[in-house]
């Protein structure tokens, strides 16, 4: 005679069933990210940077362009000036949070353009192969072979200085990395069973790419996007430093460093403060990218 088990099966509304339902892909990904301490630190730094860029200028105590020669070169923690003032008495905190907002706009703008162009080019090259792949890959290798900052200077010089020119110039030459990664992923996906089934059902190439291929390459593209935001911030700071990016009195981080480089011995904080901000956000975004790679890459699970 069979002995009945004393354990009743879990009902749909019971606690084990709810736990099984809650343990979805997002919850699993969050737990994996939370276990990576460096990735969690990078996430906190990136979120703090974004919040400071969005909300900081709203609560800035002074106009970033307001000058007061009587309060020039005040050190940090001076009365009324948390981070001190620069050589013409402008409040560094007000200028810093505005510069962070500019860096975010440029970094995300460059990344968006690079991601759209690179993902489209890589997907088309990997799916169609043949001469299409050959032509796109040649353009990618040609672009990849030149120093980014040199091409950015050439494009920005052609389009003229300013933030819009910087975003367009860097975005239109920075797509090669996305194209290479996406092309490699699509080459493997185009022979997958679900793509073959979609092809056999009569779907055309654009619908197959949009509905079946691109959703499966978003994970590596998002990982690259975190690195490219950091890269965009660095390139924008470099272009602004040499006068090809944001134009004074707009307080880009690169402009702040350029304006304070001649006063390092008298007031080093004018360059130190924006320099530390760039280092912190780039380090945070790179740590976040490493964590996203560990979470989203199935080969590392």
C-alpha positions in Angstrom: 0.0 0.0 0.0 1.3 3.4 -0.9 1.8 5.8 1.9 0.4 9.2 1.2 2.8 12.1 1.5 2.2 14.5 4.4 3.4 17.4 2.2 0.5 19.0 0.3 1.3 20.5 -3.1 1.8 24.2 -3.2 -1.3 26.1 -4.3 -1.0 28.9 -6.8 -1.5 31.5 -4.0 0.8 29.9 -1.5 4.2 31.3 -0.4 6.4 28.9 -2.4 4.4 29.6 -5.6 4.7 33.3 -5.1 8.4 33.0 -4.5 8.7 31.1 -7.8 6.7 33.8 -9.6 8.8 36.6 -8.0 12.1 35.0 -9.1 11.8 36.3 -12.6 14.6 37.4 -14.9 14.7 40.9 -13.5 14.8 39.7 -9.9 17.5 37.2 -10.8 19.5 39.8 -12.6 19.2 42.3 -9.7 20.4 39.7 -7.2 23.4 38.9 -9.4 24.2 42.6 -9.7 23.8 43.2 -5.9 26.2 40.4 -5.2 28.9 42.1 -7.2 30.1 44.8 -4.8 32.2 46.7 -7.4 29.2 46.7 -9.8 26.9 47.9 -7.0 29.4 50.7 -6.1 29.5 51.7 -9.8 25.7 51.7 -9.9 25.5 54.0 -6.9 28.1 56.4 -8.3 26.4 56.5 -11.7 22.9 57.1 -10.1 24.4 59.8 -7.8 26.0 61.5 -10.8 22.8 61.4 -12.8 20.7 62.8 -9.9 23.2 65.5 -9.3 23.2 66.5 -13.0 19.3 66.5 -13.1 18.5 68.1 -9.7 21.8 69.9 -8.8 21.3 73.0 -11.0 17.8 73.4 -9.7 19.1 73.9 -6.2 22.4 75.7 -7.1 22.9 78.7 -4.8 24.3 81.0 -7.5 24.1 81.6 -11.2 27.0 79.7 -12.7 28.1 82.8 -14.7 27.9 85.3 -11.8 31.3 86.9 -11.1 32.5 88.6 -7.9 36.2 89.6 -7.9 36.0 90.2 -4.2 35.4 86.5 -3.6 37.9 85.1 -6.1 39.9 82.0 -5.4 38.0 81.1 -2.1 38.9 77.6 -1.0 36.3 74.8 -0.5 34.1 75.0 2.6 34.3 78.8 2.6 31.2 80.5 3.9 28.5 80.4 1.2 30.7 78.4 -1.2 30.8 74.7 -0.6 33.4 73.9 -3.2 35.0 77.4 -3.3 35.2 79.8 -6.1 37.4 80.3 -9.2 39.7 83.0 -10.3 36.8 85.5 -11.1 34.7 84.6 -8.1 32.2 82.2 -9.7 30.8 79.5 -7.4 32.3 76.2 -8.2 29.4 74.1 -7.0 27.0 75.9 -9.2 29.3 75.5 -12.1 30.1 71.9 -11.3 26.5 70.6 -11.3 25.7 72.5 -14.5 28.8 71.0 -16.0 27.7 67.5 -14.9 24.3 68.1 -16.6 26.2 69.1 -19.8 28.4 66.0 -19.6 25.3 63.8 -19.2 23.5 65.3 -22.2 26.6 64.9 -24.4 27.4 61.4 -23.1 23.9 60.1 -23.6 23.5 61.9 -26.9 26.7 60.4 -28.3 25.8 57.0 -27.0 22.3 57.1 -28.5 23.6 58.1 -32.0 26.4 55.5 -31.9 24.1 52.8 -30.6 21.4 53.4 -33.3 23.8 53.7 -36.2 26.1 50.9 -35.0 23.4 48.4 -34.1 21.6 48.9 -37.5 24.8 48.6 -39.5 26.0 45.5 -37.5 22.6 43.8 -37.7 22.4 44.3 -41.5 26.0 43.2 -42.1 25.7 40.1 -39.9 22.3 39.0 -41.3 22.8 39.6 -45.0 26.5 38.8 -45.2 27.9 38.8 -48.8 28.9 42.1 -50.3 26.8 44.0 -47.8 28.9 42.6 -45.0 32.1 43.3 -46.8 31.3 46.9 -47.5 30.0 47.7 -44.0 32.9 45.8 -42.3 35.4 47.8 -44.5 33.9 51.0 -43.3 34.0 49.9 -39.7 37.6 48.9 -39.9 38.5 52.1 -41.6 36.8 54.1 -38.9 38.2 51.9 -36.1 41.7 52.4 -37.3 41.8 56.2 -36.7 42.2 57.8 -33.2 38.8 58.8 -31.9 39.9 62.2 -30.6 41.6 63.1 -33.9 38.5 62.3 -36.0 36.4 64.1 -33.4 38.6 67.2 -33.7 38.3 67.0 -37.5 34.5 66.7 -37.5 34.0 69.3 -34.8 36.3 71.7 -36.7 34.2 71.1 -39.9 30.8 71.5 -38.1 32.0 74.3 -35.9 32.4 74.4 -32.1 29.5 73.8 -29.7 27.7 71.0 -28.0 25.5 70.0 -31.0 28.6 69.7 -33.2 30.3 67.6 -30.6 27.4 65.2 -30.2 27.1 64.8 -34.0 30.8 64.5 -34.7 31.6 61.9 -32.0 28.3 60.0 -32.4 28.8 59.6 -36.2 32.4 58.2 -35.8 31.9 56.3 -32.6 29.5 53.7 -33.9 32.1 51.2 -35.1 32.3 49.4 -31.7 28.6 48.7 -31.6 28.7 47.5 -35.2 31.4 45.0 -34.5 29.8 43.5 -31.4 26.3 43.4 -32.9 27.5 41.9 -36.2 29.2 39.0 -34.3 26.0 38.3 -32.3 23.8 38.4 -35.4 26.1 36.0 -37.3 25.4 33.4 -34.6 21.7 34.2 -34.4 20.8 34.1 -38.1 21.1 30.3 -38.1 19.1 29.8 -34.9 16.0 27.7 -35.1 13.6 30.6 -34.2 15.0 32.7 -37.0 14.8 29.9 -39.4 11.2 29.4 -38.4 10.4 33.1 -38.9 12.0 33.0 -42.3 10.0 29.8 -43.2 6.8 31.5 -42.2 7.3 34.2 -44.8 8.4 37.1 -42.7 10.6 39.6 -44.6 14.1 40.6 -43.5 13.2 43.9 -41.7 10.5 42.2 -39.6 12.8 39.3 -38.7 15.6 41.7 -37.7 13.3 43.9 -35.6 11.1 41.2 -34.0 13.5 38.3 -33.6 17.1 39.3 -34.0 17.5 42.8 -32.4 15.8 41.9 -29.1 18.5 39.2 -28.6 21.4 41.6 -29.1 20.2 44.3 -26.8 22.0 42.9 -23.8 25.6 43.3 -25.2 24.5 46.6 -26.7 23.4 47.9 -23.3 26.7 46.8 -21.7 28.6 48.7 -24.4 26.4 51.7 -23.9 27.5 52.1 -20.3 31.1 52.3 -21.5 30.3 54.6 -24.3 28.6 57.1 -22.0 31.9 57.3 -20.1 33.8 57.6 -23.3 31.5 60.4 -24.5 32.1 62.3 -21.3 35.9 62.0 -21.7 35.8 63.0 -25.3 33.5 66.0 -24.6 35.8 67.1 -21.8 38.8 66.8 -24.1 37.2 68.8 -26.9 36.0 71.5 -24.5 39.5 71.7 -23.0 40.9 72.6 -26.4 38.1 74.9 -27.3 36.2 72.7 -29.7 33.3 71.7 -27.5 31.2 73.8 -25.1 32.0 77.5 -25.3 32.4 79.8 -22.3 30.7 80.9 -20.2 28.9 77.5 -20.4 30.7 75.5 -17.6 31.5 72.2 -19.2 33.9 70.1 -17.0 36.5 70.4 -19.7 36.1 74.2 -19.9 36.4 74.4 -16.1 39.7 72.5 -16.2 41.0 74.6 -19.1 40.1 77.8 -17.3 41.8 76.8 -14.0 45.0 75.2 -15.4 46.9 78.5 -15.1 46.0 78.9 -11.5 47.1 75.5 -10.2 49.6 76.9 -7.7 47.2 79.5 -6.3 43.8 77.6 -6.4 44.2 74.0 -7.4 40.6 73.2 -6.5 39.4 75.0 -9.7 40.8 72.1 -11.8 40.8 69.4 -9.1 37.0 69.5 -8.5 35.9 68.9 -12.1 38.8 66.5 -12.6 37.7 64.3 -9.7 34.1 64.4 -11.0 35.2 63.1 -14.4 37.3 60.3 -12.8 34.5 59.3 -10.4 31.8 59.0 -13.1 34.0 57.2 -15.6 35.1 54.7 -13.0 31.5 54.2 -11.8 30.2 53.7 -15.3 33.0 51.2 -16.1 32.3 49.2 -12.9 28.6 49.3 -13.8 29.4 48.0 -17.3 31.4 45.1 -15.9 28.6 44.2 -13.6 26.0 44.4 -16.4 28.3 42.1 -18.5 28.4 39.6 -15.7 24.6 39.7 -15.3 23.4 39.8 -18.9 26.0 37.6 -20.6 24.6 34.0 -20.4 28.1 32.6 -21.1 29.3 33.9 -17.7 26.4 32.4 -15.7 
